[in-house]
Amino acid sequence: MTSKLARLFAAATAFLAAGTACANQYNLQPPQTIIAHEIYDLHTLIMWIIVGIFVVVFGAMTYAIVKHRKSVGHKAEQFHENTMVEIVWTVIPFLILIGMAYPATKTVISMKDTSSPDMTIKATGYQWKWGYDYLQEGVSFYSSLATPRDQIEGRTPKGTNYLLEVDNPVVVPVGKKVRIIITANDVIHSWWVPALGVKQDAIPGFVRDSWFKVDKPGTYRGQCAELCGKDHGFMPIVVEAVEPEKYAAWVKEQKEKMAKAAVADAPDKPWTLDDLKARGEKIYGANCIACHQATGMGVPGAFPALSGSKIVTGPKDGQINVLLNGVVKDGKPTAMVSFKQLSDVELAAVITYTRNNWDNKTGEAIMPADVKALRK
């Protein structure tokens, strides 16, 4: 008898362990902020309320069907215009809704309280990457997908963080309230990091905000959660929470990097054709390659080829205007959006690269001053 109980206990323990593992796999990500904890707890509470309602309602239905069926001689009771029944089935759902509404309202109010932040970061969505501005520190950078094209196109095995890795992560100090100001440059995006409890749409022409305070150091990954075009799935978000000392060192490093870049990309420096082509190749790889391809042949029927293009090999003002203002067809924006967020040097470099690569051999160098003259 004892061995039988032991086996039953072991089986029950294994079943509960399997259930817990399954719940962890298919549940929300482990929360890492105050708001994420509140969202997780609210989700669990409402889930158990739903389970309770399901058990009571379907249990009563099953009992009534089995025990009061016609075949055993029961006759249906008439509850038409029964005041007590109507009061009961009105009051009980009302109380259940109040029980759900109170914690939900409390959580939503907490989510919207962005007052008194320790630091503020502006996040701007682009097709298809994120731009970040640390408003107090004066640090700015773009964050793009870092997964190699060979993995995306199936030529090499997928990495551990496939499509969830970036070249420049958002770095924040632990224990500090971080306010995120969110907007977009072209279409609607959404800044979403589940473990931090943040999900806010980024809408062109509007500024919205959210906040988080990370409990412990770590790397937390998210994605754009709004269908924003062809490479919607290729604009991940990575937040690295570090100790305050490491954060201070990171800020110093970023400022030094920006100072060097400012000198290297000075608009008035004497740019040569080779310098612009080398710089433009990097800009093309970060911004254009997804649509127009490394070969410059584009995607037939979707994105035009740049190799042999009349716009690319034609007058320089035409191509500069396309990159500054995008392309509008029949009064509607096309997939070719404006890239005016890039600097004059970056635009001049990528234009020079496309005009002197593949089948394009113009031999012409576009200078930053050419771009600046047409920028509105």
C-alpha positions as CSV (number, residue, x, y, z in Angstrom):
1,M,0.0,0.0,0.0
2,T,2.9,2.4,0.9
3,S,4.7,1.7,-2.4
4,K,1.4,2.4,-4.3
5,L,0.9,5.7,-2.5
6,A,4.6,6.6,-3.3
7,R,4.1,5.8,-7.0
8,L,0.9,7.9,-7.0
9,F,2.7,10.8,-5.3
10,A,5.6,10.6,-7.7
11,A,3.2,10.6,-10.7
12,A,1.3,13.6,-9.3
13,T,4.6,15.4,-8.7
14,A,5.7,14.7,-12.2
15,F,2.4,15.8,-13.6
16,L,2.5,19.1,-11.7
17,A,6.1,19.7,-12.7
18,A,5.2,19.1,-16.4
19,G,2.3,21.5,-16.0
20,T,4.5,24.1,-14.4
21,A,7.0,23.8,-17.3
22,C,4.3,24.1,-19.8
23,A,2.8,27.1,-18.1
24,N,6.2,28.8,-18.0
25,Q,6.7,28.1,-21.7
26,Y,3.4,29.4,-22.9
27,N,2.8,32.1,-20.3
28,L,4.0,35.7,-20.3
29,Q,7.7,36.4,-20.1
30,P,9.1,36.6,-16.5
31,P,8.4,40.2,-15.4
32,Q,11.5,42.4,-14.7
33,T,9.8,45.7,-13.7
34,I,7.1,46.9,-11.3
35,I,4.6,47.4,-14.2
36,A,5.5,44.0,-15.7
37,H,4.8,42.3,-12.3
38,E,1.4,44.1,-12.1
39,I,0.5,43.0,-15.6
40,Y,1.6,39.4,-14.9
41,D,-0.4,39.3,-11.6
42,L,-3.5,40.8,-13.3
43,H,-3.2,38.3,-16.1
44,T,-3.0,35.4,-13.6
45,L,-5.9,36.8,-11.5
46,I,-8.3,37.2,-14.5
47,M,-7.2,33.8,-15.8
48,W,-8.3,32.1,-12.6
49,I,-11.6,34.1,-12.5
50,I,-12.2,32.8,-16.1
51,V,-11.4,29.3,-15.0
52,G,-13.9,29.6,-12.0
53,I,-16.6,30.9,-14.3
54,F,-16.0,28.1,-16.7
55,V,-16.2,25.4,-14.0
56,V,-19.3,26.8,-12.4
57,V,-21.2,27.5,-15.6
58,F,-20.3,24.3,-17.4
59,G,-20.6,22.2,-14.2
60,A,-24.2,23.5,-13.7
61,M,-25.0,22.9,-17.3
62,T,-23.6,19.4,-17.2
63,Y,-25.4,18.6,-14.0
64,A,-28.7,19.9,-15.3
65,I,-28.4,18.0,-18.6
66,V,-27.5,14.7,-16.9
67,K,-29.8,14.8,-13.8
68,H,-32.8,16.6,-15.2
69,R,-33.1,15.0,-18.6
70,K,-36.6,14.1,-20.0
71,S,-35.7,10.4,-20.2
72,V,-35.8,10.1,-16.4
73,G,-39.1,11.8,-16.0
74,H,-38.1,15.4,-15.2
75,K,-40.2,18.3,-16.6
76,A,-38.7,21.7,-17.5
77,E,-39.2,24.4,-14.9
78,Q,-40.4,27.8,-16.1
79,F,-38.3,30.8,-15.0
80,H,-40.0,33.4,-17.2
81,E,-40.1,36.8,-15.5
82,N,-38.8,35.3,-12.3
83,T,-37.5,38.4,-10.4
84,M,-35.1,36.6,-8.1
85,V,-33.4,34.8,-11.0
86,E,-33.0,38.0,-13.0
87,I,-31.6,39.8,-9.9
88,V,-29.1,37.0,-9.3
89,W,-27.8,36.7,-12.9
90,T,-27.5,40.5,-13.0
91,V,-25.8,41.1,-9.7
92,I,-23.3,38.2,-9.9
93,P,-21.7,39.3,-13.3
94,F,-21.7,42.9,-12.0
95,L,-19.7,41.9,-8.9
96,I,-17.3,39.8,-11.1
97,L,-16.7,42.8,-13.4
98,I,-16.1,45.1,-10.5
99,G,-13.6,42.6,-9.1
100,M,-11.8,42.6,-12.4
101,A,-12.0,46.3,-13.1
102,Y,-10.5,47.5,-9.9
103,P,-7.0,45.8,-10.3
104,A,-7.1,46.5,-14.0
105,T,-7.7,50.2,-13.6
106,K,-5.0,50.4,-10.9
107,T,-2.5,48.8,-13.3
108,V,-3.4,51.0,-16.2
109,I,-3.1,54.1,-14.0
110,S,0.4,52.9,-12.9
111,M,1.4,52.3,-16.6
112,K,0.5,55.9,-17.5
113,D,2.3,57.6,-14.6
114,T,5.4,58.8,-16.4
115,S,6.0,61.7,-13.9
116,S,9.4,62.3,-12.2
117,P,11.6,60.1,-14.4
118,D,15.3,59.8,-13.7
119,M,16.1,59.9,-17.4
120,T,14.3,60.3,-20.7
121,I,14.9,58.5,-24.0
122,K,13.2,59.4,-27.3
123,A,12.5,56.3,-29.5
124,T,11.7,56.9,-33.2
125,G,10.5,54.2,-35.5
126,Y,11.7,54.0,-39.1
127,Q,11.2,51.5,-41.8
128,W,12.8,49.4,-40.5
129,K,14.9,50.3,-37.5
130,W,14.8,52.4,-34.3
131,G,16.5,55.7,-33.6
132,Y,17.3,56.7,-30.0
133,D,18.0,60.0,-28.4
134,Y,19.1,60.2,-24.8
135,L,17.8,63.7,-24.0
136,Q,19.9,64.4,-20.9
137,E,23.1,62.8,-22.0
138,G,23.1,64.1,-25.6
139,V,23.7,60.6,-27.0
140,S,22.0,59.5,-30.3
141,F,22.2,56.4,-32.4
142,Y,20.3,54.1,-34.7
143,S,19.6,50.5,-33.7
144,S,19.3,48.0,-36.6
145,L,18.9,44.3,-37.0
146,A,22.2,42.5,-36.5
147,T,21.2,39.1,-37.8
148,P,23.4,38.3,-40.8
149,R,21.7,38.1,-44.2
150,D,23.1,34.6,-44.7
151,Q,20.9,33.4,-41.7
152,I,17.9,35.3,-43.0
153,E,18.2,33.8,-46.4
154,G,18.8,30.3,-45.1
155,R,22.4,29.9,-46.2
156,T,23.7,29.4,-42.7
157,P,22.2,28.0,-39.4
158,K,20.0,30.3,-37.4
159,G,21.7,31.9,-34.3
160,T,20.4,31.8,-30.7
161,N,18.9,35.3,-30.9
162,Y,17.8,35.1,-34.6
163,L,16.0,38.3,-35.6
164,L,16.2,39.5,-32.0
165,E,19.7,41.0,-32.0
166,V,20.8,44.6,-32.9
167,D,24.0,46.4,-33.6
168,N,23.3,49.1,-31.0
169,P,21.2,48.1,-28.0
170,V,19.4,50.6,-25.6
171,V,21.5,50.7,-22.5
172,V,19.9,51.9,-19.2
173,P,20.9,51.8,-15.5
174,V,19.1,49.5,-13.1
175,G,17.0,51.0,-10.4
176,K,16.3,54.2,-12.4
177,K,12.9,55.3,-13.7
178,V,13.3,55.5,-17.5
179,R,10.7,57.5,-19.5
180,I,10.4,56.5,-23.1
181,I,9.0,59.1,-25.5
182,I,7.8,57.3,-28.6
183,T,7.0,58.5,-32.1
184,A,7.6,57.5,-35.8
185,N,9.0,59.0,-38.9
186,D,7.0,57.2,-41.6
187,V,4.2,54.7,-40.6
188,I,2.8,53.4,-37.3
189,H,5.3,51.2,-35.4
190,S,5.0,49.9,-31.8
191,W,7.8,49.8,-29.2
192,W,7.3,46.5,-27.3
193,V,9.5,44.8,-24.7
194,P,7.3,42.2,-22.9
195,A,9.6,41.6,-19.9
196,L,9.6,45.3,-19.1
197,G,5.8,45.7,-19.4
198,V,6.1,48.3,-22.2
199,K,4.0,48.4,-25.4
200,Q,3.2,51.7,-27.0
201,D,2.4,52.6,-30.5
202,A,4.7,55.0,-32.4
203,I,2.6,57.2,-34.6
204,P,3.9,59.8,-37.1
205,G,3.1,63.3,-35.9
206,F,2.3,62.3,-32.4
207,V,4.4,61.9,-29.2
208,R,3.4,59.2,-26.7
209,D,5.2,58.0,-23.7
210,S,5.7,55.1,-21.3
211,W,8.1,54.1,-18.6
212,F,10.0,51.3,-16.9
213,K,12.4,50.7,-14.1
214,V,14.4,47.5,-14.4
215,D,14.9,45.4,-11.3
216,K,18.1,43.7,-12.1
217,P,20.9,43.7,-14.8
218,G,20.2,41.7,-17.9
219,T,19.4,41.8,-21.6
220,Y,15.7,42.1,-22.5
221,R,14.4,41.7,-26.0
222,G,11.3,42.9,-27.9
223,Q,10.1,43.7,-31.3
224,C,8.0,46.2,-33.3
225,A,4.5,44.9,-32.6
226,E,2.6,46.9,-35.4
227,L,2.5,45.7,-39.0
228,C,4.7,48.4,-40.6
229,G,5.6,47.0,-44.0
230,K,7.9,44.5,-45.7
231,D,10.5,44.2,-43.0
232,H,8.2,44.6,-40.0
233,G,9.7,41.4,-38.5
234,F,13.2,42.8,-38.9
235,M,13.2,45.7,-36.4
236,P,13.9,44.2,-33.0
237,I,14.4,46.0,-29.7
238,V,17.2,45.1,-27.3
239,V,17.4,46.8,-23.8
240,E,20.5,46.1,-21.8
241,A,20.2,47.0,-18.1
242,V,23.5,47.6,-16.4
243,E,24.9,48.9,-13.1
244,P,25.1,52.7,-12.8
245,E,28.9,52.6,-13.0
246,K,28.8,50.6,-16.3
247,Y,26.1,53.0,-17.6
248,A,28.3,56.0,-16.9
249,A,31.2,54.4,-18.7
250,W,28.9,53.5,-21.7
251,V,27.7,57.1,-22.0
252,K,31.3,58.4,-22.0
253,E,32.2,55.8,-24.7
254,Q,29.2,56.9,-26.8
255,K,30.1,60.5,-26.6
256,E,33.7,59.8,-27.7
257,K,32.4,57.7,-30.6
258,M,30.0,60.5,-31.7
259,A,32.8,63.1,-31.5
260,K,35.0,60.9,-33.7
261,A,32.1,60.3,-36.2
262,A,31.5,64.1,-36.3
263,V,35.1,64.7,-37.4
264,A,35.1,61.7,-39.8
265,D,31.8,62.8,-41.4
266,A,32.4,66.5,-41.4
267,P,30.4,67.9,-44.4
268,D,33.1,70.4,-45.3
269,K,36.0,67.9,-45.4
270,P,37.4,67.2,-48.9
271,W,35.5,64.0,-49.8
272,T,36.9,61.9,-52.6
273,L,34.9,59.5,-54.8
274,D,36.4,56.5,-53.1
275,D,35.7,57.9,-49.6
276,L,32.1,58.4,-50.4
277,K,31.7,55.0,-52.0
278,A,33.2,53.3,-49.0
279,R,31.0,55.2,-46.6
280,G,28.0,54.7,-48.9
281,E,28.4,51.0,-48.9
282,K,27.8,50.9,-45.2
283,I,24.8,53.1,-45.4
284,Y,23.3,51.0,-48.2
285,G,23.8,47.8,-46.2
286,A,22.0,49.3,-43.2
287,N,19.1,51.0,-45.0
288,C,18.6,49.9,-48.6
289,I,19.8,46.3,-49.0
290,A,16.6,44.7,-47.7
291,C,14.5,46.1,-50.6
292,H,17.0,46.7,-53.4
293,Q,19.2,43.7,-52.6
294,A,23.0,43.4,-52.5
295,T,23.0,43.0,-56.2
296,G,21.1,46.2,-56.8
297,M,18.5,44.2,-58.8
298,G,15.6,44.8,-56.3
299,V,12.6,42.5,-56.1
300,P,10.7,42.2,-59.4
301,G,7.2,43.5,-59.1
302,A,7.8,45.0,-55.6
303,F,11.0,47.0,-55.4
304,P,12.8,48.4,-58.5
305,A,16.3,47.7,-59.5
306,L,18.9,50.4,-58.9
307,S,21.4,48.8,-61.3
308,G,20.7,50.5,-64.6
309,S,18.0,52.7,-63.2
310,K,17.3,55.9,-65.1
311,I,16.8,57.8,-61.8
312,V,20.1,56.6,-60.4
313,T,22.1,57.3,-63.5
314,G,20.2,60.4,-64.4
315,P,20.5,64.0,-63.0
316,K,21.7,64.0,-59.4
317,D,18.9,66.3,-58.2
318,G,16.3,63.7,-59.1
319,Q,17.9,61.0,-57.0
320,I,18.6,63.4,-54.1
321,N,14.9,64.4,-54.1
322,V,13.8,60.8,-54.0
323,L,15.8,60.1,-50.9
324,L,14.9,63.3,-49.2
325,N,11.1,63.2,-49.9
326,G,10.3,59.6,-50.8
327,V,8.0,58.7,-53.7
328,V,4.3,59.4,-54.0
329,K,2.2,57.7,-56.7
330,D,-1.4,58.5,-57.4
331,G,-1.4,60.7,-54.3
332,K,-0.4,57.9,-52.0
333,P,3.1,57.2,-50.4
334,T,4.9,54.2,-51.8
335,A,7.3,51.8,-50.1
336,M,10.1,54.3,-51.0
337,V,9.8,56.5,-47.9
338,S,11.8,59.6,-47.1
339,F,15.3,59.1,-45.6
340,K,15.8,62.7,-44.6
341,Q,16.7,61.5,-41.1
342,L,20.1,60.6,-42.5
343,S,22.7,63.3,-42.5
344,D,23.8,65.2,-45.7
345,V,27.1,63.2,-45.6
346,E,25.3,59.9,-45.3
347,L,22.9,60.7,-48.2
348,A,25.6,62.0,-50.4
349,A,27.6,58.8,-49.7
350,V,24.9,56.3,-50.4
351,I,23.9,58.2,-53.6
352,T,27.5,58.2,-54.8
353,Y,27.7,54.5,-54.0
354,T,24.6,53.6,-56.1
355,R,25.7,55.8,-59.0
356,N,29.1,54.0,-59.2
357,N,28.2,50.4,-58.4
358,W,26.8,47.3,-60.3
359,D,26.1,48.4,-63.9
360,N,26.1,52.1,-62.9
361,K,29.4,53.8,-63.8
362,T,28.7,57.5,-63.7
363,G,32.1,58.4,-62.1
364,E,30.3,61.2,-60.3
365,A,30.7,62.0,-56.7
366,I,27.7,63.6,-54.9
367,M,28.9,66.1,-52.2
368,P,27.1,66.8,-48.9
369,A,26.6,70.4,-50.1
370,D,24.5,69.0,-53.0
371,V,22.2,67.3,-50.6
372,K,22.0,70.3,-48.3
373,A,21.0,72.6,-51.1
374,L,17.9,70.5,-51.8
375,R,16.9,69.7,-48.2
376,K,13.7,71.5,-47.2
